[in-house]
Amino acid sequence: MRRDPMSKARCVVAALMLAASGAGASAQSPPPASDAAKDLAGAWEISNADRDRRCAVTFSIDPAPGGFKIELGPECATAFPALKDVVAWALGQKDVLRLIDPRNVAVIEFSEVESGLYEGERTGEGLYFLQTQAAVKVETRTPEQLFGDWNILREMDQPLCALTLSDAREGDGYKVLVKPGCDPSIASFGLTTWQLDRGQLVLTGRNGSWRFAESDATIWERVPLSTDPLLLMKP
């Protein structure tokens, strides 16, 4: 029995179209999200070191060009103008978190410095911090919880100064009582007052102020974080 040449041609065309359709679908299918990416899905906050500029960010593992979808709060473009170009997020080498523009260029990259806290930097703009909104909303410390004796240390075994965060009011804060024998690097700063500001502990002296963020109930670390940390710790 002879086969209709036109029928055979139609079958070939249909097969080619089906193969092309399958190849296209396969090419467009994004790779599955890694466990590290899944752990980052949710609500976060980007802030500067002083936390006077902040914006809400939501990471999704739904696919987007170059990575995954990201939602930026309406305040982000004003707080951090560079973020207006961000269209997606992705993980780079060593799970560095990249906020990318339409050309797949990183606007900023964040590296994890401790569990749930990421740090990034843009030239001329200083440090950016990224932390979960759940962490931001933890119960804020009250001054009464911090009254008492503290030590300033360069490292855990290198005490530099002993002081008291007193309950005596001084302007908008409280007096700092510095005990004798402080290291010159601390004594020369001339600490006079302390206060809580947006969840951070601020020590003020003749030469400016230092900000500390809580690491746990008895240890606060100076921010922005550095390779030469200054700690404030309960004895």
One Martini backbone bead per residue (centre of mass of N, CA, C, O) as a GRO file, in nm:
protein
  235
    1MET     BB    1   0.096   0.037   0.024
    2ARG     BB    2   0.062   0.362  -0.037
    3ARG     BB    3   0.197   0.660   0.084
    4ASP     BB    4   0.119   0.969   0.154
    5PRO     BB    5   0.331   1.226   0.116
    6MET     BB    6   0.174   1.448   0.276
    7SER     BB    7   0.134   1.286   0.534
    8LYS     BB    8   0.434   1.246   0.594
    9ALA     BB    9   0.506   1.549   0.614
   10ARG     BB   10   0.315   1.616   0.847
   11CYS     BB   11   0.451   1.431   1.054
   12VAL     BB   12   0.726   1.563   1.052
   13VAL     BB   13   0.641   1.846   1.135
   14ALA     BB   14   0.506   1.765   1.403
   15ALA     BB   15   0.760   1.645   1.533
   16LEU     BB   16   0.933   1.901   1.522
   17MET     BB   17   0.742   2.080   1.688
   18LEU     BB   18   0.745   1.905   1.946
   19ALA     BB   19   1.052   1.918   1.996
   20ALA     BB   20   1.073   2.226   2.013
   21SER     BB   21   0.876   2.262   2.246
   22GLY     BB   22   1.035   2.089   2.451
   23ALA     BB   23   1.301   2.248   2.439
   24GLY     BB   24   1.187   2.521   2.527
   25ALA     BB   25   1.078   2.433   2.803
   26SER     BB   26   1.350   2.334   2.910
   27ALA     BB   27   1.506   2.609   2.879
   28GLN     BB   28   1.291   2.769   3.074
   29SER     BB   29   1.359   2.597   3.307
   30PRO     BB   30   1.438   2.635   3.614
   31PRO     BB   31   1.626   2.580   3.859
   32PRO     BB   32   1.624   2.457   4.148
   33ALA     BB   33   1.606   2.536   4.462
   34SER     BB   34   1.802   2.560   4.709
   35ASP     BB   35   1.834   2.536   5.039
   36ALA     BB   36   1.958   2.819   5.072
   37ALA     BB   37   1.728   2.968   4.925
   38LYS     BB   38   1.492   2.870   5.100
   39ASP     BB   39   1.604   3.005   5.368
   40LEU     BB   40   1.558   3.311   5.240
   41ALA     BB   41   1.272   3.303   5.238
   42GLY     BB   42   1.121   3.620   5.292
   43ALA     BB   43   1.143   3.862   5.544
   44TRP     BB   44   1.331   4.168   5.519
   45GLU     BB   45   1.609   4.398   5.608
   46ILE     BB   46   1.745   4.707   5.508
   47SER     BB   47   2.044   4.875   5.635
   48ASN     BB   48   2.222   5.087   5.797
   49ALA     BB   49   2.426   5.134   6.062
   50ASP     BB   50   2.218   5.355   6.200
   51ARG     BB   51   1.912   5.297   6.113
   52ASP     BB   52   1.798   5.561   5.931
   53ARG     BB   53   1.794   5.341   5.694
   54ARG     BB   54   1.512   5.161   5.551
   55CYS     BB   55   1.398   4.834   5.410
   56ALA     BB   56   1.174   4.622   5.262
   57VAL     BB   57   1.211   4.262   5.201
   58THR     BB   58   1.122   3.999   4.957
   59PHE     BB   59   1.186   3.657   4.923
   60SER     BB   60   1.170   3.442   4.645
   61ILE     BB   61   1.147   3.117   4.454
   62ASP     BB   62   1.056   3.249   4.216
   63PRO     BB   63   1.110   3.301   3.902
   64ALA     BB   64   1.366   3.508   3.745
   65PRO     BB   65   1.568   3.696   3.579
   66GLY     BB   66   1.867   3.542   3.704
   67GLY     BB   67   1.652   3.419   3.934
   68PHE     BB   68   1.463   3.568   4.184
   69LYS     BB   69   1.216   3.704   4.338
   70ILE     BB   70   1.152   4.055   4.431
   71GLU     BB   71   1.048   4.269   4.706
   72LEU     BB   72   1.015   4.622   4.734
   73GLY     BB   73   0.971   4.872   4.913
   74PRO     BB   74   0.874   5.204   4.863
   75GLU     BB   75   1.129   5.312   5.045
   76CYS     BB   76   1.391   5.214   4.898
   77ALA     BB   77   1.453   5.433   4.677
   78THR     BB   78   1.507   5.652   4.898
   79ALA     BB   79   1.708   5.512   5.094
   80PHE     BB   80   1.823   5.332   4.822
   81PRO     BB   81   1.869   5.416   4.504
   82ALA     BB   82   2.016   5.158   4.384
   83LEU     BB   83   1.759   4.958   4.419
   84LYS     BB   84   1.586   5.039   4.161
   85ASP     BB   85   1.749   4.813   3.973
   86VAL     BB   86   1.622   4.577   4.107
   87VAL     BB   87   1.489   4.235   3.988
   88ALA     BB   88   1.675   4.029   4.159
   89TRP     BB   89   1.787   3.718   4.305
   90ALA     BB   90   2.101   3.555   4.410
   91LEU     BB   91   2.344   3.294   4.418
   92GLY     BB   92   2.669   3.262   4.469
   93GLN     BB   93   2.953   3.214   4.571
   94LYS     BB   94   2.930   3.101   4.885
   95ASP     BB   95   2.635   3.222   4.913
   96VAL     BB   96   2.616   3.488   4.785
   97LEU     BB   97   2.409   3.767   4.797
   98ARG     BB   98   2.238   3.886   4.503
   99LEU     BB   99   2.155   4.200   4.366
  100ILE     BB  100   1.997   4.240   4.052
  101ASP     BB  101   1.993   4.342   3.732
  102PRO     BB  102   1.898   4.311   3.399
  103ARG     BB  103   2.224   4.228   3.344
  104ASN     BB  104   2.329   4.057   3.597
  105VAL     BB  105   2.419   4.280   3.795
  106ALA     BB  106   2.551   4.366   4.091
  107VAL     BB  107   2.452   4.603   4.319
  108ILE     BB  108   2.470   4.393   4.564
  109GLU     BB  109   2.654   4.215   4.823
  110PHE     BB  110   2.601   3.942   5.055
  111SER     BB  111   2.738   3.838   5.370
  112GLU     BB  112   2.766   3.617   5.620
  113VAL     BB  113   2.839   3.693   5.974
  114GLU     BB  114   2.575   3.568   6.092
  115SER     BB  115   2.302   3.443   6.200
  116GLY     BB  116   2.082   3.640   6.006
  117LEU     BB  117   2.345   3.817   5.911
  118TYR     BB  118   2.418   4.067   5.671
  119GLU     BB  119   2.690   4.203   5.459
  120GLY     BB  120   2.748   4.515   5.279
  121GLU     BB  121   2.912   4.708   5.001
  122ARG     BB  122   2.940   5.047   4.880
  123THR     BB  123   3.097   5.267   4.717
  124GLY     BB  124   3.049   5.558   4.916
  125GLU     BB  125   2.809   5.413   5.126
  126GLY     BB  126   2.889   5.175   5.280
  127LEU     BB  127   2.714   4.987   5.493
  128TYR     BB  128   2.510   4.699   5.474
  129PHE     BB  129   2.214   4.546   5.615
  130LEU     BB  130   2.083   4.203   5.665
  131GLN     BB  131   1.763   4.114   5.809
  132THR     BB  132   1.522   3.983   5.963
  133GLN     BB  133   1.216   4.088   6.068
  134ALA     BB  134   1.203   3.912   6.317
  135ALA     BB  135   1.465   4.026   6.445
  136VAL     BB  136   1.379   4.326   6.451
  137LYS     BB  137   1.106   4.249   6.638
  138VAL     BB  138   1.229   4.212   6.882
  139GLU     BB  139   1.260   4.275   7.187
  140THR     BB  140   1.316   4.565   7.337
  141ARG     BB  141   1.524   4.718   7.517
  142THR     BB  142   1.574   4.845   7.838
  143PRO     BB  143   1.744   5.036   8.052
  144GLU     BB  144   1.698   4.856   8.308
  145GLN     BB  145   1.855   4.604   8.174
  146LEU     BB  146   2.153   4.784   8.173
  147PHE     BB  147   2.209   4.834   8.440
  148GLY     BB  148   2.552   4.858   8.532
  149ASP     BB  149   2.815   4.652   8.489
  150TRP     BB  150   3.093   4.683   8.252
  151ASN     BB  151   3.290   4.569   7.971
  152ILE     BB  152   3.565   4.649   7.769
  153LEU     BB  153   3.659   4.474   7.466
  154ARG     BB  154   3.850   4.335   7.213
  155GLU     BB  155   3.844   4.062   7.353
  156MET     BB  156   3.761   3.819   7.568
  157ASP     BB  157   4.085   3.846   7.695
  158GLN     BB  158   4.074   4.193   7.656
  159PRO     BB  159   4.055   4.414   7.879
  160LEU     BB  160   4.004   4.785   7.889
  161CYS     BB  161   3.726   4.842   8.059
  162ALA     BB  162   3.543   4.980   8.334
  163LEU     BB  163   3.182   5.023   8.378
  164THR     BB  164   2.883   5.230   8.432
  165LEU     BB  165   2.537   5.204   8.377
  166SER     BB  166   2.351   5.437   8.479
  167ASP     BB  167   2.042   5.597   8.629
  168ALA     BB  168   2.146   5.880   8.564
  169ARG     BB  169   2.044   6.154   8.435
  170GLU     BB  170   2.147   6.287   8.091
  171GLY     BB  171   1.947   6.426   7.927
  172ASP     BB  172   1.864   6.170   7.695
  173GLY     BB  173   2.019   6.003   7.915
  174TYR     BB  174   2.301   5.854   8.075
  175LYS     BB  175   2.542   5.793   8.288
  176VAL     BB  176   2.894   5.738   8.278
  177LEU     BB  177   3.108   5.525   8.477
  178VAL     BB  178   3.447   5.543   8.493
  179LYS     BB  179   3.699   5.344   8.572
  180PRO     BB  180   3.990   5.288   8.675
  181GLY     BB  181   4.237   5.172   8.432
  182CYS     BB  182   4.207   5.252   8.149
  183ASP     BB  183   4.261   5.241   7.843
  184PRO     BB  184   4.366   5.495   7.643
  185SER     BB  185   4.164   5.434   7.404
  186ILE     BB  186   3.922   5.494   7.606
  187ALA     BB  187   3.987   5.740   7.786
  188SER     BB  188   4.018   5.948   7.539
  189PHE     BB  189   3.705   5.950   7.466
  190GLY     BB  190   3.523   6.044   7.706
  191LEU     BB  191   3.296   5.912   7.860
  192THR     BB  192   2.943   6.013   7.960
  193THR     BB  193   2.709   5.864   7.789
  194TRP     BB  194   2.387   5.682   7.758
  195GLN     BB  195   2.179   5.496   7.513
  196LEU     BB  196   1.884   5.413   7.344
  197ASP     BB  197   1.872   5.338   6.975
  198ARG     BB  198   1.701   5.144   6.787
  199GLY     BB  199   1.836   4.889   6.963
  200GLN     BB  200   2.086   5.060   7.040
  201LEU     BB  201   2.395   5.120   7.196
  202VAL     BB  202   2.503   5.446   7.316
  203LEU     BB  203   2.825   5.588   7.333
  204THR     BB  204   2.925   5.901   7.475
  205GLY     BB  205   3.170   6.156   7.398
  206ARG     BB  206   3.397   6.399   7.320
  207ASN     BB  207   3.461   6.219   7.028
  208GLY     BB  208   3.165   6.098   7.023
  209SER     BB  209   3.036   5.776   6.906
  210TRP     BB  210   2.909   5.450   7.000
  211ARG     BB  211   2.787   5.149   6.855
  212PHE     BB  212   2.567   4.879   6.974
  213ALA     BB  213   2.496   4.539   6.921
  214GLU     BB  214   2.320   4.264   6.997
  215SER     BB  215   2.416   3.928   7.057
  216ASP     BB  216   2.331   3.908   7.360
  217ALA     BB  217   2.246   3.955   7.689
  218THR     BB  218   2.587   4.018   7.752
  219ILE     BB  219   2.650   4.108   7.440
  220TRP     BB  220   2.808   4.378   7.267
  221GLU     BB  221   2.863   4.513   6.931
  222ARG     BB  222   3.028   4.701   6.735
  223VAL     BB  223   2.910   4.940   6.494
  224PRO     BB  224   3.042   4.841   6.250
  225LEU     BB  225   3.167   4.565   6.157
  226SER     BB  226   3.489   4.404   6.228
  227THR     BB  227   3.821   4.275   6.264
  228ASP     BB  228   3.816   4.489   6.529
  229PRO     BB  229   3.651   4.435   6.787
  230LEU     BB  230   3.404   4.582   7.011
  231LEU     BB  231   3.315   4.503   7.344
  232LEU     BB  232   3.018   4.460   7.551
  233MET     BB  233   3.031   4.322   7.890
  234LYS     BB  234   2.926   4.128   8.128
  235PRO     BB  235   3.081   4.013   8.428
   0.00000   0.00000   0.00000
